[in-house]
Amino acid sequence: MILIFVVTASSAVGSIAITGTNRYGAATTETITMNGNGSNGNGTYYSSNVYKTVGASGLAVTGLTAGSVAITGVYGWSLTFLSGGSQYTAAVEWYDGTGSWTHPFVVIDEGTFDAKVQTEISVTAKGKAQDKLPIGDRTTTPLTGVNRIAALGVNLDDEPIVGWQTKLYLDAITGTPLTTQNVNVEELKVDIKVPNEDHFTFVNTQTFNRAYPVKRSAMATMTLDFTDMLQYEQFRQGLKQYLAVQFLGQLIGIDSGTQYYKSWTWTLPVKSDGGFDVTSDPSKGSVTAAATWVCEYDSSLGGSWKLVVVTQVPPATYAS
């Protein structure tokens, strides 16, 4: 579990040292500095590591005079994103082996999610940033081997999600998504376009300082083992349906027999975009078909696509 510490009524800053074991049984320790308000440690803090066990003597508190600490734990957080949701921006940092860089005010214009049964699942994105700035003293030489980007403060022992760890569902638009599993799909790609209109105002700078989302769209393409006419009929009749796909990652916990995984779950209300190409090659052992769909707004879903992410990265917190 990720441990959550809520400090109240403290009159001084402090820290908590944690000693336990991780999901693999290896000894794991960390110290969380609690100075969220500068002069006291009041606030909410999260462990960087995921703990399987923490003994009765595995917590040591320093400082936090007169304060109280409430401790809870979670397997992860479930985050929901809809096509018409609020615009998100980010500050991106990266280290290229020599220089350390930061890109402020990044907005994403398009993204692709590509899953194949026999390879890893890949995510690519394109967008724009307000600027590209080096981090640290620019006169230092040589820079090789000096990584100046900020630590994430979260556990980085994630394993990659590979294609076979995927479940795909196709349900009638009058039904419930994630109900009827389809076992014929070999490849799936989702292309999302979320173009942004950047604006420059008189603020004595040459960089754009505002970004507004404009019309958004999404397409889905898949390759399937062509064993029946079910999807061909969806194409021929122009019927709308729910396409849902779950990318399953690490097991993060079991509660009352229910297993919880890190995951991405897409729910897409789709309709044929006019493409359903059947390929029959005498040299191949099977017949395949490539289907192309466009996503349309669905009132029950509240958007033209929905993404639910289960993650162990805690929500961002900032000192007040």
C-alpha positions as CSV (number, residue, x, y, z in Angstrom):
1,M,0.0,0.0,0.0
2,I,0.9,3.7,-0.4
3,L,0.9,5.1,3.2
4,I,-0.9,8.5,3.8
5,F,0.0,10.6,6.8
6,V,-2.2,13.5,7.9
7,V,-0.6,15.8,10.5
8,T,-2.6,18.2,12.5
9,A,-2.1,20.6,15.5
10,S,1.7,20.5,15.0
11,S,3.7,23.6,16.1
12,A,7.0,22.5,14.5
13,V,8.3,20.8,11.4
14,G,9.5,17.2,11.6
15,S,9.8,13.9,9.8
16,I,8.7,10.3,9.8
17,A,11.0,7.4,9.1
18,I,9.4,4.3,7.7
19,T,11.0,0.8,7.8
20,G,9.2,-2.1,6.1
21,T,9.2,-4.4,3.1
22,N,8.0,-3.8,-0.5
23,R,5.8,-6.0,-2.6
24,Y,8.7,-8.3,-3.4
25,G,9.6,-8.8,0.3
26,A,12.7,-6.7,0.1
27,A,13.6,-4.3,3.0
28,T,12.5,-0.8,2.2
29,T,13.1,2.5,4.1
30,E,12.4,6.1,3.5
31,T,12.1,9.4,5.5
32,I,9.4,11.9,4.8
33,T,10.2,15.5,5.6
34,M,7.1,17.2,7.0
35,N,7.3,21.0,6.6
36,G,4.3,21.7,4.5
37,N,3.6,25.0,6.1
38,G,7.1,26.2,6.7
39,S,6.8,26.7,10.4
40,N,4.9,23.5,11.2
41,G,4.4,20.1,9.7
42,N,0.6,20.2,9.3
43,G,-0.6,18.7,6.0
44,T,-1.1,15.5,4.0
45,Y,2.0,13.4,3.0
46,Y,2.4,10.2,1.0
47,S,5.0,7.5,1.1
48,S,7.2,7.3,-2.0
49,N,7.4,3.5,-1.8
50,V,4.7,0.8,-1.8
51,Y,4.8,-1.2,1.4
52,K,3.7,-4.8,1.9
53,T,4.5,-4.8,5.6
54,V,5.5,-2.2,8.3
55,G,6.1,-3.5,11.8
56,A,4.9,-2.0,15.0
57,S,8.4,-0.4,15.4
58,G,8.6,0.6,11.8
59,L,7.6,4.2,12.2
60,A,9.8,6.8,13.9
61,V,8.6,10.4,14.4
62,T,10.9,13.3,14.8
63,G,9.7,16.8,15.7
64,L,6.0,17.7,15.0
65,T,5.7,19.1,18.5
66,A,2.2,18.6,20.0
67,G,0.9,17.3,16.8
68,S,-1.2,14.3,15.9
69,V,-0.6,11.9,13.0
70,A,-3.4,9.9,11.4
71,I,-2.1,7.0,9.2
72,T,-4.1,5.3,6.4
73,G,-3.2,3.4,3.3
74,V,-4.5,2.9,-0.2
75,Y,-3.8,0.4,-3.0
76,G,-4.1,3.3,-5.6
77,W,-6.2,6.0,-7.0
78,S,-8.8,5.8,-9.8
79,L,-8.7,8.9,-12.1
80,T,-11.4,9.5,-14.7
81,F,-10.9,11.6,-17.8
82,L,-13.7,12.5,-20.3
83,S,-13.3,14.0,-23.8
84,G,-14.9,17.2,-22.8
85,G,-13.0,17.5,-19.5
86,S,-10.9,20.5,-18.4
87,Q,-7.7,21.4,-20.3
88,Y,-4.6,19.9,-18.6
89,T,-1.1,21.5,-18.8
90,A,2.2,20.3,-17.5
91,A,5.8,21.3,-16.8
92,V,8.0,18.7,-18.4
93,E,11.6,18.0,-17.4
94,W,14.1,15.7,-19.1
95,Y,17.8,14.8,-18.9
96,D,19.5,13.9,-22.3
97,G,22.7,12.6,-20.9
98,T,24.4,16.0,-20.8
99,G,21.9,18.8,-20.3
100,S,18.9,19.0,-18.0
101,W,15.9,20.9,-19.4
102,T,12.5,22.1,-18.4
103,H,9.6,22.9,-20.7
104,P,7.0,25.0,-19.0
105,F,3.3,25.2,-19.9
106,V,3.1,22.1,-22.1
107,V,-0.2,21.4,-23.8
108,I,-0.8,18.1,-25.7
109,D,-2.4,18.3,-29.2
110,E,-2.7,14.6,-30.1
111,G,-1.9,11.2,-28.7
112,T,-1.8,7.6,-29.9
113,F,-2.3,4.4,-27.8
114,D,-1.1,1.4,-29.6
115,A,-1.6,-2.2,-28.4
116,K,-0.5,-5.4,-30.1
117,V,-0.8,-8.8,-28.5
118,Q,2.9,-9.7,-29.1
119,T,4.5,-6.4,-28.1
120,E,4.4,-3.9,-25.3
121,I,1.7,-1.2,-25.3
122,S,3.0,2.2,-26.4
123,V,1.8,5.7,-25.7
124,T,3.0,8.6,-27.8
125,A,2.0,12.3,-27.6
126,K,2.7,15.5,-29.5
127,G,2.2,19.0,-28.3
128,K,3.8,22.4,-27.7
129,A,5.6,24.1,-24.8
130,Q,6.0,27.7,-23.9
131,D,9.8,27.5,-23.8
132,K,12.8,25.3,-23.4
133,L,15.1,26.3,-20.5
134,P,18.3,24.7,-19.2
135,I,18.3,23.8,-15.4
136,G,21.1,24.9,-13.2
137,D,24.4,26.8,-13.7
138,R,25.0,27.2,-17.4
139,T,28.7,27.8,-17.0
140,T,29.5,24.4,-15.5
141,T,31.8,22.3,-17.6
142,P,31.7,19.4,-18.2
143,L,28.0,18.7,-17.6
144,T,28.1,15.0,-18.6
145,G,26.7,12.8,-15.8
146,V,25.1,15.7,-13.9
147,N,21.3,15.1,-13.7
148,R,19.6,18.2,-12.4
149,I,15.9,17.4,-12.9
150,A,13.7,17.2,-9.9
151,A,13.1,13.8,-8.3
152,L,9.5,12.5,-8.8
153,G,9.2,11.4,-5.2
154,V,7.3,8.2,-6.3
155,N,8.1,4.6,-6.6
156,L,9.7,3.7,-10.0
157,D,9.7,-0.1,-9.9
158,D,6.8,-0.3,-12.4
159,E,6.9,-3.2,-14.9
160,P,5.9,-2.4,-18.5
161,I,2.4,-3.3,-19.6
162,V,2.6,-5.8,-22.5
163,G,0.0,-6.4,-25.1
164,W,-1.3,-9.8,-23.9
165,Q,-2.3,-8.1,-20.6
166,T,-5.4,-6.7,-22.3
167,K,-9.1,-7.4,-22.3
168,L,-11.4,-6.0,-25.0
169,Y,-15.1,-5.7,-24.9
170,L,-17.7,-4.9,-27.6
171,D,-21.3,-4.1,-26.5
172,A,-24.4,-2.8,-28.1
173,I,-24.9,0.9,-27.5
174,T,-28.1,0.1,-25.6
175,G,-26.2,-2.2,-23.3
176,T,-23.5,-1.7,-20.6
177,P,-19.8,-1.2,-21.5
178,L,-17.3,-3.8,-20.3
179,T,-19.8,-6.6,-20.4
180,T,-19.2,-8.8,-23.5
181,Q,-15.6,-9.7,-24.0
182,N,-14.4,-10.1,-27.6
183,V,-11.5,-12.6,-28.1
184,N,-10.8,-12.0,-31.8
185,V,-8.9,-8.8,-31.8
186,E,-5.1,-8.9,-32.4
187,E,-4.2,-5.2,-32.6
188,L,-5.9,-1.9,-31.5
189,K,-4.9,1.7,-32.0
190,V,-6.7,4.8,-30.6
191,D,-5.8,8.2,-32.1
192,I,-7.0,11.2,-30.2
193,K,-6.7,14.8,-31.4
194,V,-7.2,17.6,-28.9
195,P,-5.9,20.7,-30.8
196,N,-5.3,23.8,-28.8
197,E,-5.4,27.4,-29.9
198,D,-2.6,29.4,-28.3
199,H,-2.8,33.1,-27.7
200,F,-0.3,35.9,-27.0
201,T,-1.3,38.9,-24.9
202,F,0.7,42.0,-23.9
203,V,2.6,40.7,-20.9
204,N,6.1,41.8,-22.0
205,T,7.1,38.4,-23.1
206,Q,7.5,36.6,-26.5
207,T,5.9,33.3,-25.4
208,F,2.3,32.3,-25.6
209,N,0.5,32.6,-22.3
210,R,-3.0,31.2,-22.9
211,A,-4.2,28.0,-24.6
212,Y,-7.8,27.2,-25.5
213,P,-9.1,23.8,-26.6
214,V,-11.0,23.6,-29.9
215,K,-12.8,20.7,-31.5
216,R,-11.7,17.3,-30.4
217,S,-11.9,14.0,-32.2
218,A,-10.9,10.3,-31.8
219,M,-10.5,7.4,-34.2
220,A,-10.0,3.7,-33.4
221,T,-8.6,1.0,-35.7
222,M,-8.3,-2.7,-35.0
223,T,-7.2,-5.9,-36.7
224,L,-9.2,-9.0,-35.9
225,D,-9.2,-12.7,-36.6
226,F,-12.1,-12.8,-39.0
227,T,-14.1,-15.8,-37.7
228,D,-17.6,-14.5,-38.0
229,M,-19.8,-11.7,-39.5
230,L,-20.7,-9.9,-36.3
231,Q,-18.5,-6.9,-36.8
232,Y,-19.0,-6.9,-40.5
233,E,-22.8,-6.4,-39.8
234,Q,-22.0,-3.6,-37.4
235,F,-20.1,-2.0,-40.3
236,R,-22.7,-2.8,-43.0
237,Q,-25.7,-1.4,-40.9
238,G,-23.7,1.5,-39.5
239,L,-24.5,0.6,-36.0
240,K,-23.0,2.3,-33.0
241,Q,-21.5,0.2,-30.2
242,Y,-19.3,0.5,-27.1
243,L,-15.7,-0.4,-27.6
244,A,-13.9,-0.9,-24.2
245,V,-10.4,-2.0,-23.6
246,Q,-8.5,-2.6,-20.4
247,F,-4.7,-2.5,-20.2
248,L,-3.8,-4.4,-17.0
249,G,-0.6,-3.8,-15.2
250,Q,0.8,-4.9,-11.8
251,L,-1.4,-6.4,-9.2
252,I,-1.6,-3.8,-6.4
253,G,-3.9,-5.5,-3.9
254,I,-6.7,-7.9,-3.0
255,D,-9.6,-6.8,-0.9
256,S,-12.5,-9.3,0.0
257,G,-11.5,-11.5,-3.0
258,T,-11.4,-8.6,-5.5
259,Q,-8.1,-8.1,-7.3
260,Y,-7.0,-4.6,-8.1
261,Y,-4.5,-3.8,-10.8
262,K,-2.8,-0.7,-12.2
263,S,-4.6,-0.2,-15.4
264,W,-5.9,2.0,-18.2
265,T,-9.5,1.5,-19.3
266,W,-10.8,3.1,-22.4
267,T,-14.5,3.3,-23.2
268,L,-15.3,4.5,-26.7
269,P,-18.8,4.9,-28.3
270,V,-17.8,4.0,-31.9
271,K,-19.4,3.8,-35.3
272,S,-17.8,2.6,-38.5
273,D,-15.9,5.3,-40.5
274,G,-16.5,3.3,-43.7
275,G,-13.6,1.0,-43.5
276,F,-13.8,-2.8,-43.1
277,D,-11.1,-4.5,-45.2
278,V,-10.9,-8.3,-45.2
279,T,-7.6,-9.8,-46.1
280,S,-7.5,-13.4,-47.4
281,D,-4.0,-14.6,-48.3
282,P,-3.5,-18.2,-49.5
283,S,-0.1,-18.3,-47.8
284,K,-1.6,-17.4,-44.4
285,G,-3.4,-19.7,-42.1
286,S,-6.2,-17.3,-41.2
287,V,-8.3,-14.5,-42.6
288,T,-8.0,-11.1,-41.0
289,A,-10.0,-7.9,-41.1
290,A,-9.1,-4.2,-40.4
291,A,-11.9,-2.1,-39.0
292,T,-11.9,1.7,-38.6
293,W,-14.2,3.6,-36.3
294,V,-15.0,7.1,-35.4
295,C,-15.9,8.1,-31.8
296,E,-19.2,9.9,-31.3
297,Y,-20.7,11.7,-28.3
298,D,-22.7,9.4,-26.0
299,S,-25.0,11.0,-23.4
300,S,-24.8,8.0,-21.1
301,L,-21.0,8.2,-21.1
302,G,-21.0,11.9,-20.9
303,G,-18.4,12.3,-23.7
304,S,-17.0,10.8,-26.9
305,W,-14.4,8.9,-25.0
306,K,-13.6,8.0,-21.4
307,L,-10.4,7.0,-19.8
308,V,-10.1,5.6,-16.3
309,V,-6.5,5.3,-14.9
310,V,-5.7,3.3,-11.8
311,T,-2.4,4.5,-10.5
312,Q,-0.2,4.4,-7.4
313,V,1.1,8.0,-8.1
314,P,-0.5,10.1,-5.4
315,P,-2.4,13.4,-6.3
316,A,-0.2,16.5,-6.4
317,T,0.0,18.4,-3.2
318,Y,1.5,21.9,-2.8
319,A,2.6,23.8,0.3
320,S,0.2,26.6,1.3
